[in-house]
Amino acid sequence: MRRSEFLRAVSDEFGVRGDALVVDLALSALGGRTADEAMTSGVAPKEVWLALCEETDVPRERRYGAGRLEPRR
């Protein structure tokens, strides 16, 4: 997962409150860092995405493959 895919997944899942979650929500799985802080310090976007999903109770079926664009036809 790239950072752009992470941001797309956040937007798709959380809508307008997604930006606030990325910069404000402390994620216990990432040592209390926010998603933004974790990625800035080098944590992979996929790991951050999964931690954010866990913290916010996103159903497992919506966690994997999120943020990817549909292939062009």
C-alpha beads as a LAMMPS data file, in Angstrom:
LAMMPS data file: protein, C-alpha beads

73 atoms
72 bonds

1 atom types
1 bond types

-500.0 500.0 xlo xhi
-500.0 500.0 ylo yhi
-500.0 500.0 zlo zhi

Masses

1 110.0

Atoms # bond

1 1 1 0.000 0.000 0.000
2 1 1 1.291 3.431 -0.935
3 1 1 0.577 6.604 1.001
4 1 1 -1.835 7.716 -1.747
5 1 1 -3.721 4.413 -1.418
6 1 1 -3.810 4.875 2.357
7 1 1 -5.310 8.352 1.981
8 1 1 -7.858 7.079 -0.560
9 1 1 -8.841 4.222 1.777
10 1 1 -9.247 6.655 4.695
11 1 1 -11.419 8.928 2.578
12 1 1 -13.545 6.036 1.302
13 1 1 -14.046 4.533 4.753
14 1 1 -14.388 7.608 6.962
15 1 1 -15.450 10.402 4.619
16 1 1 -15.021 13.944 5.905
17 1 1 -13.824 12.869 9.345
18 1 1 -10.943 10.864 7.859
19 1 1 -8.476 13.762 7.850
20 1 1 -9.101 14.384 11.548
21 1 1 -8.602 10.718 12.401
22 1 1 -5.234 10.655 10.613
23 1 1 -3.843 13.600 12.573
24 1 1 -5.699 13.349 15.907
25 1 1 -6.412 9.722 16.812
26 1 1 -3.682 8.058 18.893
27 1 1 -3.306 4.452 17.753
28 1 1 -2.404 2.047 20.548
29 1 1 -0.946 -0.496 18.104
30 1 1 1.547 2.174 16.989
31 1 1 2.701 3.214 20.437
32 1 1 0.159 5.999 20.833
33 1 1 1.272 7.804 17.689
34 1 1 -1.217 9.176 15.205
35 1 1 -1.342 7.729 11.692
36 1 1 0.416 10.813 10.374
37 1 1 3.166 10.636 12.997
38 1 1 3.682 6.922 12.370
39 1 1 4.035 7.306 8.605
40 1 1 6.326 10.320 9.030
41 1 1 8.588 8.175 11.217
42 1 1 8.722 5.422 8.593
43 1 1 5.931 3.006 9.469
44 1 1 4.508 1.429 6.310
45 1 1 1.124 2.831 5.234
46 1 1 -0.428 -0.662 5.208
47 1 1 0.571 -1.210 8.837
48 1 1 -0.874 2.190 9.731
49 1 1 -4.078 1.424 7.814
50 1 1 -4.563 -1.866 9.656
51 1 1 -3.902 -0.183 13.030
52 1 1 -6.419 2.553 12.191
53 1 1 -8.979 -0.071 11.165
54 1 1 -8.435 -2.003 14.388
55 1 1 -8.752 1.118 16.535
56 1 1 -11.974 2.222 14.820
57 1 1 -13.571 -1.236 14.458
58 1 1 -13.657 -1.312 10.658
59 1 1 -14.982 -4.759 9.658
60 1 1 -12.273 -7.118 8.397
61 1 1 -13.911 -7.469 4.982
62 1 1 -13.313 -3.736 4.337
63 1 1 -9.668 -3.660 5.428
64 1 1 -7.802 -5.527 2.705
65 1 1 -7.393 -4.073 -0.748
66 1 1 -8.806 -0.740 0.370
67 1 1 -7.562 2.325 -1.444
68 1 1 -6.685 0.576 -4.675
69 1 1 -8.048 1.887 -7.904
70 1 1 -10.009 -0.433 -10.155
71 1 1 -7.854 -1.694 -13.038
72 1 1 -8.266 0.124 -16.334
73 1 1 -10.111 -1.780 -19.010

Bonds

1 1 1 2
2 1 2 3
3 1 3 4
4 1 4 5
5 1 5 6
6 1 6 7
7 1 7 8
8 1 8 9
9 1 9 10
10 1 10 11
11 1 11 12
12 1 12 13
13 1 13 14
14 1 14 15
15 1 15 16
16 1 16 17
17 1 17 18
18 1 18 19
19 1 19 20
20 1 20 21
21 1 21 22
22 1 22 23
23 1 23 24
24 1 24 25
25 1 25 26
26 1 26 27
27 1 27 28
28 1 28 29
29 1 29 30
30 1 30 31
31 1 31 32
32 1 32 33
33 1 33 34
34 1 34 35
35 1 35 36
36 1 36 37
37 1 37 38
38 1 38 39
39 1 39 40
40 1 40 41
41 1 41 42
42 1 42 43
43 1 43 44
44 1 44 45
45 1 45 46
46 1 46 47
47 1 47 48
48 1 48 49
49 1 49 50
50 1 50 51
51 1 51 52
52 1 52 53
53 1 53 54
54 1 54 55
55 1 55 56
56 1 56 57
57 1 57 58
58 1 58 59
59 1 59 60
60 1 60 61
61 1 61 62
62 1 62 63
63 1 63 64
64 1 64 65
65 1 65 66
66 1 66 67
67 1 67 68
68 1 68 69
69 1 69 70
70 1 70 71
71 1 71 72
72 1 72 73
